[in-house]
Amino acid sequence: MGLMWFCVGFIVGISVLVAKELYARFEIDWRGWAGLAVGEAMVLLCIAWSVAAMAEGEPRAASMGLIVFGAPGVAVLALTTRLFVLTAGRPSET
């Protein structure tokens, strides 16, 4: 279980660095940031749920966690990136 929380923390740290880079490169509105946060939270919940369920010996619960939380999380991240991040303008140079 300790390794799982280390990996989740590592993913959160990488996500913060990516968000900082996105903030520097693009002008993203609140809908884009909300979509990225919700998508990331769903993917992290999927990872934690699935690893915890497998550790408890419940492979069916782990696979349902992947389907219920993972697939929508990836879909939200993909749609948010396509609709709000890639179409966002560059920040103005002042």
C-alpha positions, 0 to 999 in steps of 0.5 A, a space after each residue: 500500500 505504501 508503494 501505491 501512495 508513493 506512486 499517487 503522490 508522484 503522479 500528483 507532483 508531475 501533474 502540478 508541474 504539467 499544470 504550471 507549464 500549461 499555465 505558462 504556455 496557454 491562456 486557459 479559462 476556468 472550464 479548462 482548469 476545472 476539466 483538467 482537475 476533475 479528469 486528474 482526480 478521476 484517474 487518481 481515484 481509479 488507480 487508488 481504487 484498483 490497487 486497494 481492491 486488488 490488495 484486498 483480493 477483490 479483482 472484480 471490484 478492481 476492474 469495475 473501478 477501472 471501468 467506472 472511474 478510469 474510462 470517464 477520467 481519460 475521456 474528460 481529460 481528452 475532451 478538456 485538452 481538445 476543447 479548452 487547452 489546445 484552442 486556448 490562445 497564447 498568453 499576452 507578452 507584457 
